[in-house]
Amino acid sequence: MIRLSTSDASFYQLENSATPLYVGSLSILRAPRAGLSYETLLATVEQRLPMVPRYRQKVREVTMRLARPVWIDDHDFDITYHVRRSALPSPGSDEQLHELIGRLAARPLDKSRPLWEMYLVEGLAKNRLALYTKSHQAVINGMGAAEISHVMAERNRRPPPFGEDIWVPAREPGTTRLLLGAIGDWATRPQAQLRAVRSGVTDLLTNSGQLVDAGRRLVDVARTLARGSAPSSPLNTTVSRNRRFTVARGRLDDYRIIRSRYNCDVNDVVLAVIAGALRNWLLSRGEAAGPTASVRAMAPLPVYVDDTFDSSTRGQAISQVAPFLVDLPVGEGNAVVRLSQIAHATESNPTAGNLVDARTIVTLSGFAPPTLHAMGIRVATSLSPRLFNLLITNAPGAQSDMYIAGAKLLESYAVPPLLNNQVLAISVTSYNGTLYFGINADRDAMSDVDMLPALLAESLDELLESAR
């Protein structure tokens, strides 16, 4: 029996039906010659469960919330409840798949069971399959508690055999034991318990202890809070319970050309491309975009925990993602000036000297982007959404073929959640020479979200033309 951390408990308790706090991942797979059966997927997931123990545990609350909830083994764990099968009317189109993902993304997870789901979607055109996973943010709190898609991906079509997993669930604690544990915690750590109880009813912004526990240094949080409220934007309005999901793609080499020409980072180029797309989206709506207009994005950055790690061990030290608020200059008409302003903001960021380079991340075992997106989303969720207009996460992945359950991974998209009063979130994953944009939006407030893929392509072309 392990008590949830302060931040995990807040993620668990403060979500609502309109903004469920999950982390989503969509993988497009090439179906093997023999196909990918549901039974094969089940066996693959079962083999990986020892690597993600939280996926066989559920949350048990303490009476009257006298203490934070606890993780307990699920005695009735049923993998077939969590790994599900779905199908599109063959041959299913990408648009039909995105419609399905939007509907699945809108559904909260069942809190009476381990907090995750996985869907094998069959019937996709061109001999493809889709794998959609959804995990609660309380489950994933760093590289030591990875997202299941991270540990399922392999660099070889036929990975080495896994050892036999003999899992015996621990005895479930009774109400009396939970109360005694809560009383013991109050006696030994009264201030921590008071913060835990208060966090269930107090805005996350006021709980500095919780922010630190979410994986950031207090000084970084203070700098972030000092930015004040975000600019007014049509991106910020009431979020409904319905979603629309769409995707975009771009050649990584195109982004590298721009990076080399203007001596910046690929992440800067990504943010500049998104800024250009948002500018044109606002103009298409007849919104005013004066020369100084901006949209503030939360774009978390992976950082090394300790500067003392040498190059041989640093890759294992990535357990923190730092908040990074950046004002996207949507009022600036010149694409190169937009990029320059964003690059300057990155260089001025206090964590710039401690950022993890993409080459280090891609050497990590498994397929790290799902976990890195999850860590970035946790950072954003731990702050008041009043500080920024939208969430943008960007995670570099392997630049060679990966496989899941023997099926080749063709495309990889994160499906980020919407936060309170934020109707758009974008996650970008680089994999095998391509950038994959996962775009999640409120169905009512952004019915025109399907415009964004074309607007992103236009924004990239504008920068490419200038770079050449």
ZAKENU-383910 format. One line per 3 residues: number of its first residue (from 0); their letters; for each residue x, y, z of C-alpha. Coordinates in pm, whole numbers, plus 50000, padded with zeros to 5 digits. Layout:
<sites>
NUM	A	X/Y/Z ~ ...
</sites>
This chain:
<sites>
0	MIR	50000/50000/50000 ~ 50159/50326/49880 ~ 50007/50668/49929
3	LST	49964/50889/49621 ~ 50200/51184/49605 ~ 50048/51525/49664
6	SDA	50045/51607/49293 ~ 49906/51265/49193 ~ 49628/51300/49451
9	SFY	49535/51640/49312 ~ 49525/51510/48955 ~ 49301/51230/49076
12	QLE	49063/51446/49280 ~ 49036/51770/49083 ~ 48945/51647/48735
15	NSA	48589/51681/48613 ~ 48378/51520/48344 ~ 48451/51799/48093
18	TPL	48830/51794/48140 ~ 48941/51440/48232 ~ 49312/51432/48318
21	YVG	49442/51155/48096 ~ 49736/51114/47861 ~ 49652/50972/47519
24	SLS	49870/50807/47255 ~ 49774/50698/46901 ~ 49998/50457/46709
27	ILR	49937/50368/46345 ~ 50075/50022/46267 ~ 50140/49822/45953
30	APR	49956/49493/45995 ~ 50199/49196/45980 ~ 50141/48928/45715
33	AGL	49990/48702/45978 ~ 49790/48994/46117 ~ 49790/49127/46470
36	SYE	49537/48933/46670 ~ 49373/49061/46984 ~ 49522/48764/47169
39	TLL	49875/48858/47057 ~ 49824/49213/47178 ~ 49696/49087/47513
42	ATV	50002/48868/47554 ~ 50235/49157/47466 ~ 50069/49388/47717
45	EQR	50082/49121/47989 ~ 50455/49077/47932 ~ 50512/49450/47984
48	LPM	50296/49497/48293 ~ 50581/49422/48539 ~ 50758/49726/48390
51	VPR	50461/49952/48472 ~ 50328/49824/48808 ~ 50072/50104/48847
54	YRQ	49879/49953/48555 ~ 49769/49666/48785 ~ 49683/49891/49076
57	KVR	49380/50103/49152 ~ 49320/50399/49378 ~ 49149/50360/49713
60	EVT	49031/50672/49891 ~ 49047/50727/50266 ~ 48727/50803/50459
63	MRL	48648/51178/50464 ~ 48977/51234/50277 ~ 49169/51238/50605
66	ARP	49478/51152/50403 ~ 49576/51116/50040 ~ 49441/50807/49861
69	VWI	49655/50496/49832 ~ 49760/50265/49549 ~ 49645/49908/49606
72	DDH	49673/49595/49393 ~ 49355/49518/49200 ~ 49249/49170/49315
75	DFD	48998/49153/49031 ~ 49239/49276/48764 ~ 49098/49184/48423
78	ITY	49325/49271/48134 ~ 49043/49219/47884 ~ 48856/49509/48047
81	HVR	49148/49743/47982 ~ 49261/49613/47640 ~ 48962/49648/47410
84	RSA	48882/49580/47050 ~ 48716/49820/46808 ~ 48676/49842/46432
87	LPS	48603/50088/46156 ~ 48377/49998/45862 ~ 48638/49861/45622
90	PGS	48811/50026/45450 ~ 48817/50280/45728 ~ 48948/50628/45652
93	DEQ	49178/50842/45864 ~ 48889/51084/45918 ~ 48675/50803/46063
96	LHE	48961/50703/46290 ~ 49003/51061/46413 ~ 48631/51081/46483
99	LIG	48655/50764/46692 ~ 48959/50895/46882 ~ 48777/51219/46958
102	RLA	48489/51025/47111 ~ 48716/50794/47311 ~ 48925/51088/47431
105	ARP	48616/51257/47575 ~ 48533/50968/47808 ~ 48664/50975/48166
108	LDK	48841/50665/48294 ~ 48670/50426/48535 ~ 48804/50515/48880
111	SRP	48699/50183/49031 ~ 48968/50006/48826 ~ 49332/50067/48724
114	LWE	49337/50399/48545 ~ 49409/50308/48182 ~ 49254/50175/47863
117	MYL	49388/50049/47532 ~ 49198/50005/47205 ~ 49302/49792/46910
120	VEG	49126/49954/46612 ~ 49092/49729/46309 ~ 48956/49795/45960
123	LAK	49181/50091/45876 ~ 49253/50125/45504 ~ 49589/50036/45344
126	NRL	49651/49730/45562 ~ 49691/49938/45878 ~ 49587/49906/46240
129	ALY	49558/50169/46511 ~ 49642/50138/46878 ~ 49500/50403/47109
132	TKS	49597/50415/47476 ~ 49468/50640/47749 ~ 49631/50662/48093
135	HQA	49546/50883/48388 ~ 49801/51149/48476 ~ 49828/51011/48830
138	VIN	49978/50691/48685 ~ 50275/50851/48505 ~ 50509/51070/48708
141	GMG	50845/51043/48534 ~ 51080/50814/48346 ~ 51058/50571/48640
144	AAE	50681/50540/48594 ~ 50646/50523/48218 ~ 50343/50518/47991
147	ISH	50258/50171/47860 ~ 50321/50261/47493 ~ 50675/50357/47594
150	VMA	50759/50008/47720 ~ 50573/49820/47447 ~ 50776/49958/47157
153	ERN	51081/49764/47042 ~ 51361/49829/46794 ~ 51335/49471/46667
156	RRP	51034/49302/46514 ~ 51102/48996/46731 ~ 51224/49107/47075
159	PPF	51397/48860/47310 ~ 51161/48648/47520 ~ 51041/48788/47849
162	GED	51071/48596/48173 ~ 50763/48445/48332 ~ 50565/48695/48534
165	IWV	50415/48558/48853 ~ 50206/48835/49003 ~ 50026/48781/49330
168	PAR	49821/49084/49437 ~ 49879/49205/49790 ~ 49596/49188/50039
171	EPG	49360/49482/50010 ~ 49363/49702/50320 ~ 49044/49742/50519
174	TTR	48886/50069/50626 ~ 49035/50043/50974 ~ 49387/50001/50838
177	LLL	49344/50301/50608 ~ 49221/50517/50898 ~ 49507/50407/51122
180	GAI	49751/50487/50843 ~ 49596/50831/50804 ~ 49618/50896/51179
183	GDW	49981/50784/51176 ~ 50060/51023/50891 ~ 49891/51309/51074
186	ATR	50097/51233/51382 ~ 50432/51215/51202 ~ 50381/51466/50918
189	PQA	50094/51702/51012 ~ 50195/51985/50777 ~ 50219/51754/50476
192	QLR	49878/51607/50555 ~ 49723/51951/50596 ~ 49854/52049/50253
195	AVR	49716/51725/50107 ~ 49368/51783/50244 ~ 49372/52151/50141
198	SGV	49482/52061/49788 ~ 49152/51886/49729 ~ 48959/52214/49761
201	TDL	49219/52482/49679 ~ 49333/52599/49337 ~ 49660/52436/49235
204	LTN	49814/52775/49181 ~ 49817/52852/49554 ~ 49981/52527/49662
207	SGQ	50356/52583/49624 ~ 50437/52257/49799 ~ 50237/52069/49541
210	LVD	50408/52248/49255 ~ 50748/52146/49385 ~ 50628/51789/49430
213	AGR	50518/51790/49067 ~ 50883/51784/48964 ~ 51009/52138/48941
216	RLV	51234/52356/49144 ~ 51057/52632/49335 ~ 51257/52905/49164
219	DVA	51138/52788/48820 ~ 50778/52790/48940 ~ 50815/53142/49083
222	RTL	50946/53273/48750 ~ 50654/53109/48572 ~ 50392/53253/48806
225	ARG	50546/53598/48771 ~ 50436/53610/48405 ~ 50078/53688/48509
228	SAP	49759/53599/48325 ~ 49763/53507/47958 ~ 49630/53742/47688
231	SSP	49261/53729/47604 ~ 49199/53478/47324 ~ 48916/53284/47155
234	LNT	49116/52977/47256 ~ 48991/53028/47610 ~ 48627/52962/47673
237	TVS	48407/52699/47836 ~ 48508/52344/47745 ~ 48231/52100/47661
240	RNR	48240/51723/47705 ~ 48292/51663/47332 ~ 48616/51655/47133
243	RFT	48745/51675/46778 ~ 49081/51523/46697 ~ 49289/51576/46386
246	VAR	49652/51534/46284 ~ 49921/51694/46072 ~ 50261/51578/45947
249	GRL	50582/51743/45834 ~ 50927/51631/45716 ~ 51184/51661/45993
252	DDY	51447/51757/45734 ~ 51243/52068/45646 ~ 51252/52179/46008
255	RII	51625/52106/46022 ~ 51685/52324/45714 ~ 51519/52616/45891
258	RSR	51703/52541/46215 ~ 52041/52547/46037 ~ 51961/52860/45838
261	YNC	51858/53065/46141 ~ 52079/52902/46406 ~ 51801/52800/46641
264	DVN	51648/52480/46774 ~ 51398/52251/46603 ~ 51158/52318/46890
267	DVV	51178/52690/46809 ~ 51084/52614/46449 ~ 50791/52399/46564
270	LAV	50661/52682/46783 ~ 50706/52935/46502 ~ 50513/52712/46259
273	IAG	50231/52677/46512 ~ 50235/53056/46568 ~ 50194/53116/46194
276	ALR	49908/52866/46174 ~ 49729/53023/46472 ~ 49773/53369/46318
279	NWL	49598/53262/45999 ~ 49332/53074/46196 ~ 49253/53390/46393
282	LSR	49240/53597/46075 ~ 49005/53342/45914 ~ 48767/53403/46203
285	GEA	48783/53777/46162 ~ 48968/53818/46491 ~ 49182/54125/46545
288	AGP	49555/54048/46527 ~ 49738/54373/46587 ~ 50118/54395/46554
291	TAS	50171/54315/46922 ~ 49907/54042/46954 ~ 50027/53717/47106
294	VRA	49906/53378/47223 ~ 50084/53236/47526 ~ 50175/52868/47510
297	MAP	50291/52637/47784 ~ 50564/52438/47608 ~ 50736/52226/47878
300	LPV	51100/52133/47823 ~ 51287/51820/47945 ~ 51585/51911/48161
303	YVD	51864/51732/48343 ~ 51805/51703/48714 ~ 52168/51752/48815
306	DTF	52448/51926/48627 ~ 52703/51689/48783 ~ 52601/51392/48567
309	DSS	52853/51315/48297 ~ 52771/51235/47937 ~ 52765/50859/48001
312	TRG	52497/50878/48270 ~ 52297/51188/48187 ~ 52042/51006/47974
315	QAI	51926/50816/48281 ~ 51881/51139/48480 ~ 51584/51276/48284
318	SQV	51312/51284/48548 ~ 51210/51648/48532 ~ 51029/51863/48280
321	APF	51048/52237/48339 ~ 50764/52480/48265 ~ 50827/52715/47975
324	LVD	50582/52992/47893 ~ 50638/53146/47550 ~ 50440/53422/47385
327	LPV	50372/53326/47024 ~ 50371/53651/46820 ~ 50056/53589/46617
330	GEG	50034/53960/46536 ~ 50368/53958/46353 ~ 50325/53918/45980
333	NAV	50685/53821/45900 ~ 50754/53450/45957 ~ 51127/53499/46015
336	VRL	51066/53767/46276 ~ 50823/53534/46452 ~ 51091/53265/46463
339	SQI	51353/53511/46587 ~ 51133/53626/46872 ~ 51058/53268/46980
342	AHA	51424/53164/46958 ~ 51521/53461/47174 ~ 51260/53357/47433
345	TES	51409/53008/47444 ~ 51763/53138/47486 ~ 51647/53367/47767
348	NPT	51478/53084/47953 ~ 51669/53010/48280 ~ 51669/52635/48206
351	AGN	51818/52676/47857 ~ 52164/52560/47965 ~ 52024/52245/48120
354	LVD	51798/52124/47839 ~ 51815/51761/47729 ~ 51918/51736/47365
357	ART	51717/51520/47128 ~ 52011/51286/47060 ~ 52016/51188/47427
360	IVT	51643/51121/47440 ~ 51637/50897/47135 ~ 51894/50666/47297
363	LSG	51656/50581/47582 ~ 51508/50233/47588 ~ 51164/50183/47442
366	FAP	50983/50471/47274 ~ 51010/50769/47511 ~ 50772/51029/47355
369	PTL	50451/50901/47524 ~ 50614/50935/47866 ~ 50773/51272/47784
372	HAM	50437/51407/47666 ~ 50282/51280/47989 ~ 50546/51457/48197
375	GIR	50490/51781/48009 ~ 50113/51756/48052 ~ 50161/51702/48427
378	VAT	50364/52024/48446 ~ 50094/52221/48263 ~ 49813/52073/48469
381	SLS	49990/52165/48791 ~ 49967/52535/48703 ~ 49662/52753/48670
384	PRL	49533/52753/48310 ~ 49491/53129/48347 ~ 49866/53158/48292
387	FNL	49857/53039/47931 ~ 49621/53003/47635 ~ 49710/52656/47515
390	LIT	49939/52360/47581 ~ 50204/52252/47329 ~ 50424/51950/47403
393	NAP	50709/51836/47179 ~ 50895/51508/47223 ~ 51174/51366/47002
396	GAQ	51158/50996/46928 ~ 51358/50726/46754 ~ 51470/50800/46399
399	SDM	51457/50436/46291 ~ 51181/50178/46266 ~ 51006/50070/46587
402	YIA	50770/49776/46638 ~ 50476/49704/46867 ~ 50370/49342/46909
405	GAK	50558/49259/46589 ~ 50378/49529/46387 ~ 50580/49813/46234
408	LLE	50508/50153/46383 ~ 50422/50387/46094 ~ 50303/50702/46271
411	SYA	50291/50818/46632 ~ 50063/51088/46773 ~ 50004/51209/47125
414	VPP	49644/51295/47216 ~ 49676/51571/47476 ~ 49390/51654/47714
417	LLN	49213/51988/47720 ~ 49258/52191/48036 ~ 48999/52409/48204
420	NQV	48877/52685/47967 ~ 49130/52585/47700 ~ 48976/52456/47379
423	LAI	49295/52352/47198 ~ 49602/52142/47280 ~ 49878/52030/47043
426	SVT	50140/51759/47089 ~ 50426/51701/46845 ~ 50623/51377/46815
429	SYN	50923/51323/46591 ~ 50967/50969/46464 ~ 51165/50820/46178
432	GTL	51215/51143/45985 ~ 50868/51291/46035 ~ 50701/51525/46282
435	YFG	50353/51410/46384 ~ 50112/51671/46523 ~ 49829/51544/46743
438	INA	49564/51818/46765 ~ 49285/51788/47022 ~ 49010/52049/47036
441	DRD	48671/52118/47187 ~ 48406/52012/46939 ~ 48179/52309/47000
444	AMS	48430/52593/47039 ~ 48663/52480/46757 ~ 48444/52319/46497
447	DVD	48691/52447/46236 ~ 48993/52264/46385 ~ 49027/52069/46058
450	MLP	49172/52388/45909 ~ 49486/52362/46123 ~ 49671/52088/45928
453	ALL	49664/52296/45608 ~ 49753/52613/45800 ~ 50051/52438/45959
456	AES	50173/52330/45615 ~ 50137/52688/45483 ~ 50326/52827/45782
459	LDE	50611/52579/45730 ~ 50631/52659/45358 ~ 50658/53029/45442
462	LLE	50965/52965/45660 ~ 51116/52724/45410 ~ 51086/52979/45130
465	SAR	51267/53237/45344 ~ 51537/52986/45444 ~ 51616/52901/45083
</sites>
